[in-house]
Amino acid sequence: MFSTSWCGYCRNLKGQLDRAGVPYTEVNIEEVEGTAELVARVNGGNQTVPTLIFPDGSTATNPSLAEVQRRLA
């Protein structure tokens, strides 16, 4: 999950994933070089978070817990 420290949507999704036991790796786009550009590339030029990249290479921006679980199934 690509996020920032100040993103409320990111905090919300992380809490939901944690409560549901869904594992993820968080990457702060303000701290890890090149990740803001990656997020912008998959979001039509916008650095929108949370952005998730799934094992199959697909992405989702600000997905619901249900969408994340469905795409990981």
PDB file with one MODEL, atoms N, CA, C and O in Angstrom:
MODEL        1
ATOM      1  N   MET A   1       0.841  -1.160   0.000  1.00  0.00           N
ATOM      2  CA  MET A   1       0.000   0.000   0.000  1.00  0.00           C
ATOM      3  C   MET A   1       0.890   1.228   0.000  1.00  0.00           C
ATOM      4  O   MET A   1       1.754   1.382   0.863  1.00  0.00           O
ATOM      5  N   PHE A   2       0.674   2.097  -0.970  1.00  0.00           N
ATOM      6  CA  PHE A   2       1.374   3.372  -1.012  1.00  0.00           C
ATOM      7  C   PHE A   2       0.531   4.377  -0.253  1.00  0.00           C
ATOM      8  O   PHE A   2      -0.677   4.477  -0.468  1.00  0.00           O
ATOM      9  N   SER A   3       1.172   5.122   0.636  1.00  0.00           N
ATOM     10  CA  SER A   3       0.446   6.023   1.518  1.00  0.00           C
ATOM     11  C   SER A   3       1.308   7.236   1.839  1.00  0.00           C
ATOM     12  O   SER A   3       2.429   7.377   1.351  1.00  0.00           O
ATOM     13  N   THR A   4       0.744   8.117   2.685  1.00  0.00           N
ATOM     14  CA  THR A   4       1.491   9.205   3.305  1.00  0.00           C
ATOM     15  C   THR A   4       1.155   9.174   4.799  1.00  0.00           C
ATOM     16  O   THR A   4       0.197   8.517   5.208  1.00  0.00           O
ATOM     17  N   SER A   5       1.919   9.863   5.585  1.00  0.00           N
ATOM     18  CA  SER A   5       1.690   9.864   7.031  1.00  0.00           C
ATOM     19  C   SER A   5       0.441  10.648   7.412  1.00  0.00           C
ATOM     20  O   SER A   5      -0.128  10.401   8.476  1.00  0.00           O
ATOM     21  N   TRP A   6       0.001  11.580   6.582  1.00  0.00           N
ATOM     22  CA  TRP A   6      -1.117  12.460   6.918  1.00  0.00           C
ATOM     23  C   TRP A   6      -2.445  12.046   6.277  1.00  0.00           C
ATOM     24  O   TRP A   6      -3.457  12.713   6.492  1.00  0.00           O
ATOM     25  N   CYS A   7      -2.463  10.975   5.505  1.00  0.00           N
ATOM     26  CA  CYS A   7      -3.653  10.574   4.741  1.00  0.00           C
ATOM     27  C   CYS A   7      -4.671   9.846   5.620  1.00  0.00           C
ATOM     28  O   CYS A   7      -4.405   8.746   6.103  1.00  0.00           O
ATOM     29  N   GLY A   8      -5.823  10.456   5.824  1.00  0.00           N
ATOM     30  CA  GLY A   8      -6.883   9.832   6.606  1.00  0.00           C
ATOM     31  C   GLY A   8      -7.446   8.583   5.960  1.00  0.00           C
ATOM     32  O   GLY A   8      -7.772   7.622   6.658  1.00  0.00           O
ATOM     33  N   TYR A   9      -7.568   8.575   4.634  1.00  0.00           N
ATOM     34  CA  TYR A   9      -8.056   7.392   3.920  1.00  0.00           C
ATOM     35  C   TYR A   9      -7.084   6.229   4.089  1.00  0.00           C
ATOM     36  O   TYR A   9      -7.495   5.073   4.192  1.00  0.00           O
ATOM     37  N   CYS A  10      -5.801   6.547   4.118  1.00  0.00           N
ATOM     38  CA  CYS A  10      -4.784   5.506   4.319  1.00  0.00           C
ATOM     39  C   CYS A  10      -4.906   4.913   5.714  1.00  0.00           C
ATOM     40  O   CYS A  10      -4.893   3.692   5.874  1.00  0.00           O
ATOM     41  N   ARG A  11      -5.024   5.764   6.718  1.00  0.00           N
ATOM     42  CA  ARG A  11      -5.180   5.284   8.102  1.00  0.00           C
ATOM     43  C   ARG A  11      -6.420   4.409   8.226  1.00  0.00           C
ATOM     44  O   ARG A  11      -6.385   3.366   8.879  1.00  0.00           O
ATOM     45  N   ASN A  12      -7.510   4.828   7.606  1.00  0.00           N
ATOM     46  CA  ASN A  12      -8.754   4.078   7.661  1.00  0.00           C
ATOM     47  C   ASN A  12      -8.585   2.694   7.025  1.00  0.00           C
ATOM     48  O   ASN A  12      -8.965   1.687   7.621  1.00  0.00           O
ATOM     49  N   LEU A  13      -8.022   2.645   5.831  1.00  0.00           N
ATOM     50  CA  LEU A  13      -7.851   1.361   5.149  1.00  0.00           C
ATOM     51  C   LEU A  13      -6.876   0.468   5.909  1.00  0.00           C
ATOM     52  O   LEU A  13      -7.109  -0.735   6.023  1.00  0.00           O
ATOM     53  N   LYS A  14      -5.784   1.035   6.431  1.00  0.00           N
ATOM     54  CA  LYS A  14      -4.830   0.228   7.204  1.00  0.00           C
ATOM     55  C   LYS A  14      -5.517  -0.389   8.419  1.00  0.00           C
ATOM     56  O   LYS A  14      -5.298  -1.561   8.724  1.00  0.00           O
ATOM     57  N   GLY A  15      -6.336   0.379   9.106  1.00  0.00           N
ATOM     58  CA  GLY A  15      -7.062  -0.153  10.256  1.00  0.00           C
ATOM     59  C   GLY A  15      -7.989  -1.290   9.863  1.00  0.00           C
ATOM     60  O   GLY A  15      -8.061  -2.304  10.557  1.00  0.00           O
ATOM     61  N   GLN A  16      -8.696  -1.126   8.756  1.00  0.00           N
ATOM     62  CA  GLN A  16      -9.594  -2.176   8.283  1.00  0.00           C
ATOM     63  C   GLN A  16      -8.818  -3.435   7.903  1.00  0.00           C
ATOM     64  O   GLN A  16      -9.224  -4.546   8.246  1.00  0.00           O
ATOM     65  N   LEU A  17      -7.705  -3.261   7.198  1.00  0.00           N
ATOM     66  CA  LEU A  17      -6.887  -4.407   6.802  1.00  0.00           C
ATOM     67  C   LEU A  17      -6.330  -5.116   8.029  1.00  0.00           C
ATOM     68  O   LEU A  17      -6.322  -6.345   8.089  1.00  0.00           O
ATOM     69  N   ASP A  18      -5.865  -4.347   9.005  1.00  0.00           N
ATOM     70  CA  ASP A  18      -5.325  -4.931  10.234  1.00  0.00           C
ATOM     71  C   ASP A  18      -6.392  -5.741  10.966  1.00  0.00           C
ATOM     72  O   ASP A  18      -6.146  -6.877  11.372  1.00  0.00           O
ATOM     73  N   ARG A  19      -7.575  -5.156  11.132  1.00  0.00           N
ATOM     74  CA  ARG A  19      -8.660  -5.852  11.834  1.00  0.00           C
ATOM     75  C   ARG A  19      -9.097  -7.112  11.098  1.00  0.00           C
ATOM     76  O   ARG A  19      -9.499  -8.093  11.724  1.00  0.00           O
ATOM     77  N   ALA A  20      -9.019  -7.088   9.769  1.00  0.00           N
ATOM     78  CA  ALA A  20      -9.429  -8.245   8.970  1.00  0.00           C
ATOM     79  C   ALA A  20      -8.310  -9.272   8.813  1.00  0.00           C
ATOM     80  O   ALA A  20      -8.531 -10.353   8.267  1.00  0.00           O
ATOM     81  N   GLY A  21      -7.111  -8.937   9.289  1.00  0.00           N
ATOM     82  CA  GLY A  21      -5.986  -9.861   9.180  1.00  0.00           C
ATOM     83  C   GLY A  21      -5.411  -9.960   7.781  1.00  0.00           C
ATOM     84  O   GLY A  21      -4.809 -10.973   7.426  1.00  0.00           O
ATOM     85  N   VAL A  22      -5.591  -8.916   6.982  1.00  0.00           N
ATOM     86  CA  VAL A  22      -5.067  -8.903   5.612  1.00  0.00           C
ATOM     87  C   VAL A  22      -3.656  -8.318   5.653  1.00  0.00           C
ATOM     88  O   VAL A  22      -3.481  -7.161   6.035  1.00  0.00           O
ATOM     89  N   PRO A  23      -2.652  -9.098   5.268  1.00  0.00           N
ATOM     90  CA  PRO A  23      -1.282  -8.586   5.317  1.00  0.00           C
ATOM     91  C   PRO A  23      -1.024  -7.593   4.181  1.00  0.00           C
ATOM     92  O   PRO A  23      -1.588  -7.713   3.093  1.00  0.00           O
ATOM     93  N   TYR A  24      -0.172  -6.623   4.454  1.00  0.00           N
ATOM     94  CA  TYR A  24       0.213  -5.633   3.446  1.00  0.00           C
ATOM     95  C   TYR A  24       1.553  -5.043   3.850  1.00  0.00           C
ATOM     96  O   TYR A  24       1.989  -5.157   4.995  1.00  0.00           O
ATOM     97  N   THR A  25       2.180  -4.422   2.894  1.00  0.00           N
ATOM     98  CA  THR A  25       3.405  -3.680   3.144  1.00  0.00           C
ATOM     99  C   THR A  25       3.096  -2.227   2.834  1.00  0.00           C
ATOM    100  O   THR A  25       2.588  -1.914   1.757  1.00  0.00           O
ATOM    101  N   GLU A  26       3.397  -1.346   3.761  1.00  0.00           N
ATOM    102  CA  GLU A  26       3.136   0.077   3.562  1.00  0.00           C
ATOM    103  C   GLU A  26       4.400   0.773   3.082  1.00  0.00           C
ATOM    104  O   GLU A  26       5.486   0.543   3.613  1.00  0.00           O
ATOM    105  N   VAL A  27       4.252   1.630   2.069  1.00  0.00           N
ATOM    106  CA  VAL A  27       5.356   2.420   1.547  1.00  0.00           C
ATOM    107  C   VAL A  27       4.906   3.877   1.536  1.00  0.00           C
ATOM    108  O   VAL A  27       3.944   4.227   0.852  1.00  0.00           O
ATOM    109  N   ASN A  28       5.597   4.724   2.289  1.00  0.00           N
ATOM    110  CA  ASN A  28       5.274   6.143   2.348  1.00  0.00           C
ATOM    111  C   ASN A  28       5.902   6.833   1.138  1.00  0.00           C
ATOM    112  O   ASN A  28       7.124   6.843   0.993  1.00  0.00           O
ATOM    113  N   ILE A  29       5.066   7.413   0.268  1.00  0.00           N
ATOM    114  CA  ILE A  29       5.578   8.007  -0.967  1.00  0.00           C
ATOM    115  C   ILE A  29       6.374   9.287  -0.728  1.00  0.00           C
ATOM    116  O   ILE A  29       7.056   9.777  -1.628  1.00  0.00           O
ATOM    117  N   GLU A  30       6.285   9.824   0.490  1.00  0.00           N
ATOM    118  CA  GLU A  30       7.075  11.008   0.814  1.00  0.00           C
ATOM    119  C   GLU A  30       8.467  10.643   1.318  1.00  0.00           C
ATOM    120  O   GLU A  30       9.337  11.506   1.442  1.00  0.00           O
ATOM    121  N   GLU A  31       8.671   9.372   1.603  1.00  0.00           N
ATOM    122  CA  GLU A  31       9.944   8.938   2.179  1.00  0.00           C
ATOM    123  C   GLU A  31      10.755   8.023   1.265  1.00  0.00           C
ATOM    124  O   GLU A  31      11.973   7.932   1.413  1.00  0.00           O
ATOM    125  N   VAL A  32      10.098   7.346   0.326  1.00  0.00           N
ATOM    126  CA  VAL A  32      10.791   6.374  -0.514  1.00  0.00           C
ATOM    127  C   VAL A  32      10.901   6.937  -1.933  1.00  0.00           C
ATOM    128  O   VAL A  32       9.900   7.122  -2.624  1.00  0.00           O
ATOM    129  N   GLU A  33      12.110   7.196  -2.336  1.00  0.00           N
ATOM    130  CA  GLU A  33      12.383   7.819  -3.629  1.00  0.00           C
ATOM    131  C   GLU A  33      11.769   7.027  -4.782  1.00  0.00           C
ATOM    132  O   GLU A  33      11.870   5.802  -4.834  1.00  0.00           O
ATOM    133  N   GLY A  34      11.145   7.736  -5.688  1.00  0.00           N
ATOM    134  CA  GLY A  34      10.582   7.129  -6.893  1.00  0.00           C
ATOM    135  C   GLY A  34       9.157   6.630  -6.750  1.00  0.00           C
ATOM    136  O   GLY A  34       8.491   6.362  -7.750  1.00  0.00           O
ATOM    137  N   THR A  35       8.678   6.500  -5.513  1.00  0.00           N
ATOM    138  CA  THR A  35       7.344   5.925  -5.343  1.00  0.00           C
ATOM    139  C   THR A  35       6.233   6.924  -5.652  1.00  0.00           C
ATOM    140  O   THR A  35       5.171   6.524  -6.129  1.00  0.00           O
ATOM    141  N   ALA A  36       6.447   8.203  -5.396  1.00  0.00           N
ATOM    142  CA  ALA A  36       5.440   9.209  -5.743  1.00  0.00           C
ATOM    143  C   ALA A  36       5.214   9.217  -7.256  1.00  0.00           C
ATOM    144  O   ALA A  36       4.084   9.361  -7.721  1.00  0.00           O
ATOM    145  N   GLU A  37       6.284   9.064  -8.008  1.00  0.00           N
ATOM    146  CA  GLU A  37       6.174   9.018  -9.465  1.00  0.00           C
ATOM    147  C   GLU A  37       5.443   7.762  -9.929  1.00  0.00           C
ATOM    148  O   GLU A  37       4.656   7.814 -10.874  1.00  0.00           O
ATOM    149  N   LEU A  38       5.700   6.642  -9.269  1.00  0.00           N
ATOM    150  CA  LEU A  38       5.012   5.393  -9.597  1.00  0.00           C
ATOM    151  C   LEU A  38       3.512   5.537  -9.345  1.00  0.00           C
ATOM    152  O   LEU A  38       2.697   5.143 -10.179  1.00  0.00           O
ATOM    153  N   VAL A  39       3.156   6.100  -8.199  1.00  0.00           N
ATOM    154  CA  VAL A  39       1.747   6.305  -7.861  1.00  0.00           C
ATOM    155  C   VAL A  39       1.100   7.242  -8.889  1.00  0.00           C
ATOM    156  O   VAL A  39      -0.015   6.986  -9.344  1.00  0.00           O
ATOM    157  N   ALA A  40       1.782   8.303  -9.247  1.00  0.00           N
ATOM    158  CA  ALA A  40       1.243   9.234 -10.246  1.00  0.00           C
ATOM    159  C   ALA A  40       1.054   8.541 -11.590  1.00  0.00           C
ATOM    160  O   ALA A  40       0.071   8.798 -12.285  1.00  0.00           O
ATOM    161  N   ARG A  41       1.960   7.688 -11.955  1.00  0.00           N
ATOM    162  CA  ARG A  41       1.878   6.987 -13.244  1.00  0.00           C
ATOM    163  C   ARG A  41       0.633   6.096 -13.319  1.00  0.00           C
ATOM    164  O   ARG A  41      -0.020   6.038 -14.361  1.00  0.00           O
ATOM    165  N   VAL A  42       0.300   5.407 -12.230  1.00  0.00           N
ATOM    166  CA  VAL A  42      -0.857   4.505 -12.269  1.00  0.00           C
ATOM    167  C   VAL A  42      -2.169   5.236 -11.981  1.00  0.00           C
ATOM    168  O   VAL A  42      -3.243   4.643 -12.084  1.00  0.00           O
ATOM    169  N   ASN A  43      -2.089   6.526 -11.621  1.00  0.00           N
ATOM    170  CA  ASN A  43      -3.284   7.309 -11.298  1.00  0.00           C
ATOM    171  C   ASN A  43      -3.450   8.513 -12.220  1.00  0.00           C
ATOM    172  O   ASN A  43      -3.938   9.560 -11.794  1.00  0.00           O
ATOM    173  N   GLY A  44      -3.054   8.371 -13.457  1.00  0.00           N
ATOM    174  CA  GLY A  44      -3.286   9.438 -14.428  1.00  0.00           C
ATOM    175  C   GLY A  44      -2.616  10.754 -14.081  1.00  0.00           C
ATOM    176  O   GLY A  44      -3.145  11.823 -14.383  1.00  0.00           O
ATOM    177  N   GLY A  45      -1.451  10.681 -13.447  1.00  0.00           N
ATOM    178  CA  GLY A  45      -0.692  11.877 -13.106  1.00  0.00           C
ATOM    179  C   GLY A  45      -0.911  12.384 -11.696  1.00  0.00           C
ATOM    180  O   GLY A  45      -0.242  13.325 -11.270  1.00  0.00           O
ATOM    181  N   ASN A  46      -1.832  11.782 -10.965  1.00  0.00           N
ATOM    182  CA  ASN A  46      -2.133  12.220  -9.602  1.00  0.00           C
ATOM    183  C   ASN A  46      -1.443  11.339  -8.569  1.00  0.00           C
ATOM    184  O   ASN A  46      -1.396  10.118  -8.720  1.00  0.00           O
ATOM    185  N   GLN A  47      -0.918  11.944  -7.539  1.00  0.00           N
ATOM    186  CA  GLN A  47      -0.279  11.203  -6.447  1.00  0.00           C
ATOM    187  C   GLN A  47      -1.332  10.862  -5.399  1.00  0.00           C
ATOM    188  O   GLN A  47      -1.245  11.304  -4.254  1.00  0.00           O
ATOM    189  N   THR A  48      -2.318  10.080  -5.795  1.00  0.00           N
ATOM    190  CA  THR A  48      -3.452   9.749  -4.936  1.00  0.00           C
ATOM    191  C   THR A  48      -3.145   8.504  -4.117  1.00  0.00           C
ATOM    192  O   THR A  48      -2.721   7.478  -4.649  1.00  0.00           O
ATOM    193  N   VAL A  49      -3.370   8.616  -2.807  1.00  0.00           N
ATOM    194  CA  VAL A  49      -3.175   7.493  -1.900  1.00  0.00           C
ATOM    195  C   VAL A  49      -4.440   7.307  -1.082  1.00  0.00           C
ATOM    196  O   VAL A  49      -5.181   8.271  -0.890  1.00  0.00           O
ATOM    197  N   PRO A  50      -4.712   6.114  -0.597  1.00  0.00           N
ATOM    198  CA  PRO A  50      -3.905   4.904  -0.750  1.00  0.00           C
ATOM    199  C   PRO A  50      -4.032   4.310  -2.148  1.00  0.00           C
ATOM    200  O   PRO A  50      -5.121   4.239  -2.719  1.00  0.00           O
ATOM    201  N   THR A  51      -2.910   3.894  -2.671  1.00  0.00           N
ATOM    202  CA  THR A  51      -2.862   3.147  -3.920  1.00  0.00           C
ATOM    203  C   THR A  51      -2.252   1.792  -3.598  1.00  0.00           C
ATOM    204  O   THR A  51      -1.207   1.705  -2.954  1.00  0.00           O
ATOM    205  N   LEU A  52      -2.913   0.742  -4.051  1.00  0.00           N
ATOM    206  CA  LEU A  52      -2.435  -0.616  -3.806  1.00  0.00           C
ATOM    207  C   LEU A  52      -2.036  -1.256  -5.121  1.00  0.00           C
ATOM    208  O   LEU A  52      -2.687  -1.060  -6.147  1.00  0.00           O
ATOM    209  N   ILE A  53      -0.962  -2.019  -5.076  1.00  0.00           N
ATOM    210  CA  ILE A  53      -0.569  -2.864  -6.202  1.00  0.00           C
ATOM    211  C   ILE A  53      -0.708  -4.298  -5.728  1.00  0.00           C
ATOM    212  O   ILE A  53      -0.125  -4.694  -4.718  1.00  0.00           O
ATOM    213  N   PHE A  54      -1.490  -5.073  -6.474  1.00  0.00           N
ATOM    214  CA  PHE A  54      -1.785  -6.452  -6.097  1.00  0.00           C
ATOM    215  C   PHE A  54      -0.768  -7.402  -6.721  1.00  0.00           C
ATOM    216  O   PHE A  54      -0.064  -7.029  -7.659  1.00  0.00           O
ATOM    217  N   PRO A  55      -0.689  -8.622  -6.207  1.00  0.00           N
ATOM    218  CA  PRO A  55       0.290  -9.588  -6.721  1.00  0.00           C
ATOM    219  C   PRO A  55       0.215  -9.814  -8.237  1.00  0.00           C
ATOM    220  O   PRO A  55       1.222 -10.148  -8.861  1.00  0.00           O
ATOM    221  N   ASP A  56      -0.968  -9.635  -8.829  1.00  0.00           N
ATOM    222  CA  ASP A  56      -1.094  -9.825 -10.282  1.00  0.00           C
ATOM    223  C   ASP A  56      -0.669  -8.592 -11.073  1.00  0.00           C
ATOM    224  O   ASP A  56      -0.742  -8.590 -12.302  1.00  0.00           O
ATOM    225  N   GLY A  57      -0.219  -7.527 -10.370  1.00  0.00           N
ATOM    226  CA  GLY A  57       0.245  -6.312 -11.024  1.00  0.00           C
ATOM    227  C   GLY A  57      -0.839  -5.262 -11.211  1.00  0.00           C
ATOM    228  O   GLY A  57      -0.536  -4.137 -11.609  1.00  0.00           O
ATOM    229  N   SER A  58      -2.088  -5.597 -10.936  1.00  0.00           N
ATOM    230  CA  SER A  58      -3.170  -4.616 -11.053  1.00  0.00           C
ATOM    231  C   SER A  58      -3.100  -3.640  -9.884  1.00  0.00           C
ATOM    232  O   SER A  58      -2.451  -3.911  -8.873  1.00  0.00           O
ATOM    233  N   THR A  59      -3.772  -2.507 -10.032  1.00  0.00           N
ATOM    234  CA  THR A  59      -3.750  -1.480  -8.997  1.00  0.00           C
ATOM    235  C   THR A  59      -5.170  -1.065  -8.620  1.00  0.00           C
ATOM    236  O   THR A  59      -6.120  -1.287  -9.371  1.00  0.00           O
ATOM    237  N   ALA A  60      -5.291  -0.467  -7.457  1.00  0.00           N
ATOM    238  CA  ALA A  60      -6.557   0.109  -7.011  1.00  0.00           C
ATOM    239  C   ALA A  60      -6.243   1.337  -6.176  1.00  0.00           C
ATOM    240  O   ALA A  60      -5.309   1.335  -5.374  1.00  0.00           O
ATOM    241  N   THR A  61      -7.024   2.377  -6.371  1.00  0.00           N
ATOM    242  CA  THR A  61      -6.847   3.604  -5.624  1.00  0.00           C
ATOM    243  C   THR A  61      -8.009   3.769  -4.659  1.00  0.00           C
ATOM    244  O   THR A  61      -9.173   3.763  -5.060  1.00  0.00           O
ATOM    245  N   ASN A  62      -7.680   3.913  -3.393  1.00  0.00           N
ATOM    246  CA  ASN A  62      -8.646   4.057  -2.308  1.00  0.00           C
ATOM    247  C   ASN A  62      -9.734   2.973  -2.366  1.00  0.00           C
ATOM    248  O   ASN A  62     -10.925   3.283  -2.352  1.00  0.00           O
ATOM    249  N   PRO A  63      -9.319   1.713  -2.431  1.00  0.00           N
ATOM    250  CA  PRO A  63     -10.306   0.630  -2.504  1.00  0.00           C
ATOM    251  C   PRO A  63     -10.958   0.369  -1.152  1.00  0.00           C
ATOM    252  O   PRO A  63     -10.427   0.743  -0.106  1.00  0.00           O
ATOM    253  N   SER A  64     -12.100  -0.269  -1.196  1.00  0.00           N
ATOM    254  CA  SER A  64     -12.742  -0.710   0.041  1.00  0.00           C
ATOM    255  C   SER A  64     -12.065  -1.990   0.514  1.00  0.00           C
ATOM    256  O   SER A  64     -11.350  -2.645  -0.244  1.00  0.00           O
ATOM    257  N   LEU A  65     -12.297  -2.333   1.765  1.00  0.00           N
ATOM    258  CA  LEU A  65     -11.781  -3.599   2.298  1.00  0.00           C
ATOM    259  C   LEU A  65     -12.327  -4.754   1.472  1.00  0.00           C
ATOM    260  O   LEU A  65     -11.588  -5.684   1.149  1.00  0.00           O
ATOM    261  N   ALA A  66     -13.606  -4.709   1.128  1.00  0.00           N
ATOM    262  CA  ALA A  66     -14.217  -5.782   0.340  1.00  0.00           C
ATOM    263  C   ALA A  66     -13.527  -5.941  -1.002  1.00  0.00           C
ATOM    264  O   ALA A  66     -13.292  -7.066  -1.443  1.00  0.00           O
ATOM    265  N   GLU A  67     -13.199  -4.840  -1.659  1.00  0.00           N
ATOM    266  CA  GLU A  67     -12.509  -4.926  -2.953  1.00  0.00           C
ATOM    267  C   GLU A  67     -11.120  -5.548  -2.783  1.00  0.00           C
ATOM    268  O   GLU A  67     -10.712  -6.399  -3.573  1.00  0.00           O
ATOM    269  N   VAL A  68     -10.410  -5.119  -1.761  1.00  0.00           N
ATOM    270  CA  VAL A  68      -9.078  -5.687  -1.513  1.00  0.00           C
ATOM    271  C   VAL A  68      -9.187  -7.199  -1.289  1.00  0.00           C
ATOM    272  O   VAL A  68      -8.437  -7.973  -1.882  1.00  0.00           O
ATOM    273  N   GLN A  69     -10.099  -7.604  -0.452  1.00  0.00           N
ATOM    274  CA  GLN A  69     -10.256  -9.035  -0.166  1.00  0.00           C
ATOM    275  C   GLN A  69     -10.651  -9.813  -1.419  1.00  0.00           C
ATOM    276  O   GLN A  69     -10.154 -10.915  -1.652  1.00  0.00           O
ATOM    277  N   ARG A  70     -11.532  -9.247  -2.211  1.00  0.00           N
ATOM    278  CA  ARG A  70     -11.965  -9.911  -3.451  1.00  0.00           C
ATOM    279  C   ARG A  70     -10.798 -10.069  -4.421  1.00  0.00           C
ATOM    280  O   ARG A  70     -10.653 -11.114  -5.054  1.00  0.00           O
ATOM    281  N   ARG A  71      -9.966  -9.034  -4.539  1.00  0.00           N
ATOM    282  CA  ARG A  71      -8.868  -9.076  -5.502  1.00  0.00           C
ATOM    283  C   ARG A  71      -7.722  -9.963  -5.022  1.00  0.00           C
ATOM    284  O   ARG A  71      -6.905 -10.410  -5.827  1.00  0.00           O
ATOM    285  N   LEU A  72      -7.659 -10.218  -3.726  1.00  0.00           N
ATOM    286  CA  LEU A  72      -6.617 -11.107  -3.192  1.00  0.00           C
ATOM    287  C   LEU A  72      -7.057 -12.572  -3.162  1.00  0.00           C
ATOM    288  O   LEU A  72      -6.234 -13.469  -2.979  1.00  0.00           O
ATOM    289  N   ALA A  73      -8.350 -12.806  -3.340  1.00  0.00           N
ATOM    290  CA  ALA A  73      -8.893 -14.181  -3.261  1.00  0.00           C
ATOM    291  C   ALA A  73      -8.464 -15.024  -4.454  1.00  0.00           C
ATOM    292  O   ALA A  73      -8.829 -16.196  -4.545  1.00  0.00           O
TER     293      ALA A  73
ENDMDL
END
